[in-house]
Amino acid sequence: MQATPQSSTPAPENGPARHRRRSRGPILGLLASAAALAGLATMLTAGANAAENPYERGPAPTEASVTATRGAYAVSETRVSQFSVSGFGGGTIYYPTSTGDGTFGAVAISPGYTERQSSIAWLGPRLASQGFVVFTIDTNTTSDQPASRGDQLLAALDYLTKTSSVRSRVDSTRLGVMGHSMGGGGTLEAAKDRPSLKAAIPLTAWNLDKNWPEIQTPTLIVGADGDTVAPVRSHSEPFYESLPSSLDRAYLELNNANHLTPNMSNTTIAKYSISWLKRFIDNDTRYEHFLCPLPQPSSSIAEYRGNCPHTA
């Protein structure tokens, strides 16, 4: 197609029109400079945030992402035989398949009295897919008491960070513990014995010891309103109240739930566990808004207590 010939003689312009047209050059230049500066500021802010917290893993969270059955990471798993370890009964390690993001924080999880790791196995891939290495363990015997289960959780973390086949994927300075029933009681024991832990989450925990003023680890205690094995009035609530008031702590009481609720996939447990672990193991303040302001009672939450804003 031929181009349409253009006249080489410019069309006449009046004074004001010419002035307006000539003024657009400097204005466009200023706008471009402003946009460039804004872009630079955004990049610098993102860089500063990354420098402030090198432990962030995964995309920015949303309500959908923290309640989904799987997070952003593909997950692999490896079995650990009881005959290849000492101090605990073996278990299963779930971990993000990707190595592009560097190391991850890790969590060891203990089952409860008479239970095996299968009772809490749903937490393995669910937490790992959010960017954690997760070790669901078997205890030496199914009747081990809370103090023993606490020791076994710590032995499992030591194995995970020093000996396991995925040790290079784990940041040994960013560790947490969880557990159900007597495993929840063991979670409190582990947190008391190892103050360097970054997070602890006892689930409908049972322990004869009701006082935990020694704990220095940010702790989310999860109870159930219908628990008759470890009623909240004699277990979860006293546990929470005995924690130092200066500690980052929270008490979540599940609505229409019972002692065995943590043994089944549960969106409320997952949402607040993920948020707590991200906030304190990864120091990821992007999850703070799920925890502060304090969640209100709902169809799934009977009560929620805690300190806000968090200090760690």
Secondary structure by P-SEA (a helix, b strand, c coil): ccccccccccccccaaaaaaaaaaaaaaaaaaaaaaaaaaaaaaaaaaaaaaccccccccccccccccccccbbbbbbbbbccccccccbbbbbbccccccccccbbbbbbcccccccccccaaaaaaaacccccccccccccccaaaaaaaaaaaaaaaaccccccccccccccccccccaaaaaaaaaaaaccccccccccccccccccccccccbbbbbbbcccccccccccaaaaaaaccccccbbbbbbccccccccccccaaaaaaaaaaaaacccccccccccccccccccccccbbbbbccccc
